[in-house]
Amino acid sequence: MMSRPLHALKHVAAMLCLVASQPRDVHAADMGADKPPIKNRAALVTPASQSAALLAIQCAGERAVAVGDHGAVLLSDDKGANWRQSRSVPSDVLLTGVSFVDAQHGWAVGHHGVVLHTEDGGETWTLQRVDMQADKPLFAVHFFDQNTGVAVGLWSLVLRTVDGGAHWTEVTLAPTSDGAKSDLNLYSLFADSHATLFATSERGRVLRSMDQGATWEIILTGNAGSLWTGTALTTDGSLVVAGLRGALLRSVDRGTTWQRMKLPLNESIAGLASLGSDRLIAVGDDGLVLKSGDGRSKFSAELRADRIALTGIVAGACASAETPIGLSLTGPVLLGKQ
């Protein structure tokens, strides 16, 4: 059987892909079955964390929390001007997603199915879940409240908890509407104002759940490439997803149908954020910073002079509207400053 390579990260433009050594038709539970298990280790507290590759960021109240390589968790209390490392992170795996429900309670996920939890705004973390025997990574996490959360990742892996992450249940996805097997890598999670949850994935698919992750439907957007990020605009409730080769799609009917928007550049998009009043900002490959004044059709785009690959973005209480916080393969970046 022919197998396609396993992309082990949520992709960051076309250049951020880690290809696992196992073919896709090898079951994750069998990976390394004849080898001693890798030991979980705590992340090192080191100045090198300031320049770690970072893949996800979210506001915890007015604090920005970013996660990334080797268990790096960075905190900023001054809208991204200065950063410090969390005092205690009990795993040094690559962290790929983070979600906070308030200023104190948050979760981070990553490789080896790691789930971390904090109750002090990211200062310290506890380990809720890990499987060092088989690396079946989680790429994104979203919590609705302190109890109910969803994490997604490799090969249609969907996990759900109703007790704050103490226990997780795997959710099985049905085949797609065109009959294809749902073996999709799921890259990001975001919710709209109706608490409908969306996951972006491969082959232009968007997954939608109207019951907080208990059941899902797979929607064909008409786009052929991977979709790596998504957001809901705060004013009109429309949805935007984006990904490979500058694909940016908008839905005005809660994800049922999608329309591709014309952009001035075609660099891959890795992060989206809503700036309010339907203003949208996107970041991606080659230092791409894409801005929209109406969230619909008028976009301006520039490539940063340093051409650094931008991997994520956050706006809101923890970031300045003039200089949103971006992420890169070498640490956090204040957008608008080079």
C-alpha positions as CSV (number, residue, x, y, z in Angstrom):
1,M,0.0,0.0,0.0
2,M,1.3,3.5,-0.9
3,S,1.4,5.8,2.1
4,R,1.8,9.5,2.3
5,P,4.2,11.2,4.8
6,L,3.0,12.1,8.2
7,H,3.1,15.8,8.9
8,A,3.8,15.9,12.6
9,L,3.2,19.6,13.2
10,K,0.4,22.0,12.5
11,H,2.0,23.4,9.4
12,V,3.6,26.8,9.4
13,A,3.5,27.9,5.8
14,A,5.0,25.4,3.4
15,M,8.3,25.2,5.4
16,L,7.3,24.1,8.9
17,C,6.7,20.3,8.5
18,L,8.3,17.6,10.5
19,V,8.0,14.3,8.7
20,A,7.8,11.2,10.9
21,S,9.8,8.2,9.9
22,Q,6.8,5.8,10.0
23,P,4.5,5.5,7.0
24,R,0.9,6.4,7.4
25,D,-0.4,2.8,7.4
26,V,1.6,2.0,10.5
27,H,-0.6,2.1,13.6
28,A,0.6,4.6,16.2
29,A,0.3,2.0,19.0
30,D,2.9,-0.2,17.1
31,M,5.5,2.6,16.7
32,G,8.6,1.7,18.7
33,A,6.9,-1.3,20.2
34,D,10.2,-3.2,20.4
35,K,12.0,-0.2,21.9
36,P,12.2,1.0,25.5
37,P,9.7,3.9,26.1
38,I,11.0,7.4,26.0
39,K,10.9,9.0,29.4
40,N,9.0,12.2,30.0
41,R,11.2,15.0,31.3
42,A,10.5,18.4,32.7
43,A,11.3,21.4,30.5
44,L,14.6,23.1,31.3
45,V,14.4,26.6,32.7
46,T,16.9,28.4,30.4
47,P,17.4,31.7,28.7
48,A,17.4,29.8,25.4
49,S,13.6,29.6,25.8
50,Q,13.3,33.2,24.7
51,S,14.3,32.2,21.2
52,A,12.4,28.9,21.0
53,A,10.2,28.1,18.1
54,L,6.7,29.0,19.2
55,L,3.5,27.6,17.7
56,A,0.5,28.8,19.7
57,I,-0.4,31.8,21.8
58,Q,-3.5,33.0,23.8
59,C,-4.5,35.7,26.2
60,A,-4.9,34.7,29.9
61,G,-6.7,37.8,31.0
62,E,-4.2,40.6,30.3
63,R,-1.3,38.1,30.1
64,A,0.0,36.6,26.9
65,V,0.9,32.9,27.1
66,A,2.9,31.3,24.2
67,V,4.0,27.7,23.9
68,G,6.5,25.8,21.6
69,D,9.6,23.7,21.3
70,H,11.1,21.7,24.2
71,G,8.2,22.5,26.5
72,A,8.8,26.2,26.3
73,V,6.0,28.3,27.9
74,L,6.6,32.1,27.8
75,L,4.6,34.7,29.6
76,S,4.3,38.5,29.0
77,D,2.4,40.9,31.2
78,D,3.2,44.0,29.2
79,K,1.6,43.3,25.8
80,G,4.6,41.4,24.5
81,A,7.4,43.9,25.3
82,N,9.1,41.5,27.7
83,W,8.9,37.8,28.3
84,R,9.8,35.3,30.9
85,Q,9.6,31.5,31.1
86,S,7.1,29.6,33.2
87,R,8.7,28.4,36.5
88,S,7.6,24.8,36.1
89,V,6.5,22.8,33.0
90,P,6.5,19.0,33.6
91,S,7.2,18.0,30.0
92,D,9.8,19.0,27.4
93,V,7.9,17.8,24.3
94,L,6.9,20.2,21.5
95,L,3.8,22.1,22.6
96,T,1.5,23.0,19.7
97,G,-1.7,24.4,21.3
98,V,-3.0,26.5,24.2
99,S,-6.4,27.5,25.6
100,F,-7.4,29.7,28.5
101,V,-11.0,30.2,29.9
102,D,-10.0,33.0,32.2
103,A,-6.9,34.7,33.6
104,Q,-5.9,31.6,35.7
105,H,-7.1,28.4,34.2
106,G,-5.5,27.1,31.0
107,W,-4.4,24.0,29.1
108,A,-1.6,23.2,26.6
109,V,-1.2,20.2,24.3
110,G,1.6,18.8,22.2
111,H,3.5,15.7,21.1
112,H,3.1,12.3,22.8
113,G,-0.5,13.3,23.4
114,V,0.6,15.6,26.2
115,V,-2.0,17.7,28.0
116,L,-0.8,20.2,30.6
117,H,-3.0,22.3,33.0
118,T,-2.4,25.5,34.9
119,E,-4.4,27.2,37.6
120,D,-2.1,30.2,38.1
121,G,-2.1,31.9,34.7
122,G,0.7,29.7,33.3
123,E,3.3,30.2,36.1
124,T,3.3,26.5,36.9
125,W,1.8,23.5,35.1
126,T,0.7,19.9,36.0
127,L,0.7,16.9,33.7
128,Q,-2.8,15.5,32.9
129,R,-2.1,13.2,30.1
130,V,0.9,11.7,28.2
131,D,1.8,8.6,26.2
132,M,5.6,8.4,25.7
133,Q,5.3,4.9,24.1
134,A,3.5,6.2,21.0
135,D,3.9,9.7,19.6
136,K,0.4,10.6,18.5
137,P,0.6,14.3,18.8
138,L,-2.2,16.8,19.6
139,F,-2.1,20.0,17.6
140,A,-4.8,22.2,19.2
141,V,-7.0,22.5,22.2
142,H,-10.1,24.5,23.1
143,F,-11.9,24.8,26.4
144,F,-15.4,26.2,26.7
145,D,-15.3,26.5,30.5
146,Q,-13.3,24.9,33.4
147,N,-14.8,21.5,32.7
148,T,-15.5,21.0,29.0
149,G,-12.7,20.9,26.5
150,V,-11.6,19.3,23.2
151,A,-8.2,18.5,21.8
152,V,-7.4,17.4,18.3
153,G,-4.4,16.1,16.4
154,L,-2.9,13.3,14.2
155,W,-5.1,11.1,12.0
156,S,-8.5,12.5,13.1
157,L,-7.6,12.2,16.7
158,V,-10.3,14.0,18.8
159,L,-10.3,13.9,22.5
160,R,-13.0,15.3,24.8
161,T,-13.2,16.0,28.5
162,V,-16.0,17.0,30.8
163,D,-14.0,17.1,34.1
164,G,-11.3,19.7,33.4
165,G,-8.9,17.3,31.7
166,A,-8.7,14.7,34.5
167,H,-10.1,12.1,32.0
168,W,-10.3,12.2,28.2
169,T,-12.6,10.2,25.8
170,E,-11.7,9.6,22.2
171,V,-14.4,10.7,19.7
172,T,-14.7,8.7,16.5
173,L,-15.4,10.7,13.3
174,A,-17.8,9.5,10.6
175,P,-16.6,9.4,6.9
176,T,-16.7,12.6,4.9
177,S,-19.7,13.5,2.8
178,D,-17.8,12.2,-0.3
179,G,-17.3,8.8,1.4
180,A,-13.6,9.3,2.1
181,K,-12.1,7.9,5.3
182,S,-11.7,10.5,8.0
183,D,-8.0,10.1,8.5
184,L,-7.4,13.8,8.5
185,N,-4.7,15.7,10.5
186,L,-6.6,18.3,12.5
187,Y,-4.6,21.5,12.9
188,S,-6.6,24.2,14.8
189,L,-9.7,24.8,16.9
190,F,-11.9,27.8,17.2
191,A,-15.4,28.6,18.4
192,D,-18.0,31.2,17.2
193,S,-20.4,33.2,19.4
194,H,-22.9,30.3,19.4
195,A,-20.3,28.0,21.0
196,T,-20.1,26.0,17.7
197,L,-16.7,24.5,17.5
198,F,-14.7,24.3,14.3
199,A,-11.5,22.3,13.4
200,T,-9.4,23.0,10.3
201,S,-7.7,20.1,8.6
202,E,-6.2,18.7,5.4
203,R,-7.6,18.6,1.9
204,G,-9.7,21.7,2.5
205,R,-11.9,20.1,5.1
206,V,-13.5,21.9,8.1
207,L,-15.0,20.0,10.9
208,R,-18.0,21.4,12.8
209,S,-19.5,20.4,16.2
210,M,-22.6,22.0,17.6
211,D,-22.5,20.0,20.9
212,Q,-19.1,21.0,22.3
213,G,-17.1,18.3,20.5
214,A,-19.3,15.2,21.2
215,T,-20.3,14.8,17.5
216,W,-18.8,16.2,14.3
217,E,-19.6,16.7,10.7
218,I,-17.0,17.2,8.0
219,I,-17.6,20.0,5.5
220,L,-15.9,20.2,2.1
221,T,-14.9,23.9,1.5
222,G,-14.0,23.4,-2.2
223,N,-10.4,24.2,-1.4
224,A,-7.9,21.5,-2.1
225,G,-5.0,22.4,0.3
226,S,-4.5,22.1,4.0
227,L,-6.2,24.7,6.2
228,W,-4.0,25.5,9.2
229,T,-5.9,28.2,11.2
230,G,-9.3,29.8,11.6
231,T,-11.2,32.5,13.6
232,A,-14.6,34.0,14.1
233,L,-15.0,37.7,13.4
234,T,-16.4,39.4,16.5
235,T,-19.0,41.7,14.9
236,D,-20.9,39.9,12.2
237,G,-20.1,36.4,13.3
238,S,-18.6,35.3,9.9
239,L,-15.9,32.7,9.9
240,V,-12.5,32.8,8.3
241,V,-10.1,29.9,7.7
242,A,-6.7,30.0,6.0
243,G,-3.7,27.9,5.0
244,L,-1.5,26.6,2.2
245,R,-0.5,28.9,-0.6
246,G,-2.5,31.9,0.5
247,A,-5.9,30.2,0.8
248,L,-8.3,32.4,2.8
249,L,-12.0,31.4,2.9
250,R,-15.0,33.0,4.5
251,S,-18.3,31.6,5.6
252,V,-21.4,33.7,6.5
253,D,-23.6,30.7,7.3
254,R,-21.8,29.2,10.3
255,G,-19.5,27.1,8.2
256,T,-21.9,25.4,5.8
257,T,-20.6,27.1,2.6
258,W,-17.3,28.8,2.0
259,Q,-16.0,31.4,-0.5
260,R,-12.4,32.0,-1.3
261,M,-11.2,35.6,-1.0
262,K,-8.7,37.2,-3.4
263,L,-5.5,38.2,-1.7
264,P,-2.6,40.3,-3.0
265,L,0.0,37.7,-2.1
266,N,0.0,33.9,-2.0
267,E,2.3,33.1,0.9
268,S,0.9,30.4,3.2
269,I,-1.0,31.6,6.2
270,A,-0.4,30.2,9.7
271,G,-2.2,32.5,12.0
272,L,-5.4,34.6,12.1
273,A,-6.8,37.1,14.6
274,S,-9.9,39.3,14.8
275,L,-9.1,42.9,15.8
276,G,-12.7,43.9,16.3
277,S,-15.1,45.8,14.0
278,D,-14.6,42.9,11.5
279,R,-10.9,43.8,11.1
280,L,-8.7,40.8,10.4
281,I,-5.0,40.2,10.6
282,A,-3.2,37.2,9.3
283,V,0.5,36.1,9.4
284,G,2.5,33.5,7.7
285,D,5.4,32.5,5.5
286,D,8.2,34.9,4.5
287,G,7.1,37.4,7.2
288,L,3.6,37.8,5.7
289,V,1.4,40.3,7.5
290,L,-2.0,40.6,5.9
291,K,-4.7,43.1,7.1
292,S,-8.3,43.6,6.2
293,G,-10.4,46.6,7.1
294,D,-13.7,44.9,6.7
295,G,-13.0,41.1,7.0
296,R,-14.5,40.6,3.6
297,S,-12.7,41.8,0.5
298,K,-10.2,44.6,0.9
299,F,-6.8,43.4,2.0
300,S,-3.4,44.9,2.3
301,A,-0.3,42.7,2.5
302,E,3.4,43.2,3.3
303,L,6.4,41.0,3.8
304,R,8.6,41.9,6.8
305,A,12.1,43.0,5.9
306,D,13.5,40.1,8.0
307,R,11.3,37.6,6.1
308,I,11.0,35.6,9.3
309,A,8.3,32.8,9.1
310,L,5.5,33.9,11.4
311,T,3.7,31.0,13.1
312,G,0.9,32.5,15.1
313,I,-0.8,35.7,16.3
314,V,-2.9,37.0,19.2
315,A,-5.0,40.1,19.7
316,G,-7.2,41.1,22.6
317,A,-6.6,42.2,26.2
318,C,-3.0,40.9,26.3
319,A,-1.8,42.7,23.1
320,S,-1.8,46.2,21.7
321,A,-4.1,46.9,18.8
322,E,-1.3,48.8,17.2
323,T,1.3,46.1,17.6
324,P,-0.3,42.6,17.9
325,I,1.9,39.8,19.2
326,G,3.2,37.4,16.6
327,L,5.1,34.1,17.0
328,S,8.0,32.9,15.0
329,L,10.5,30.0,14.8
330,T,12.9,32.2,16.9
331,G,10.5,33.5,19.6
332,P,7.8,36.2,20.0
333,V,7.6,39.2,17.6
334,L,5.8,42.5,18.0
335,L,4.2,43.1,14.7
336,G,4.8,46.5,13.3
337,K,8.3,46.5,14.7
338,Q,11.2,45.0,12.9
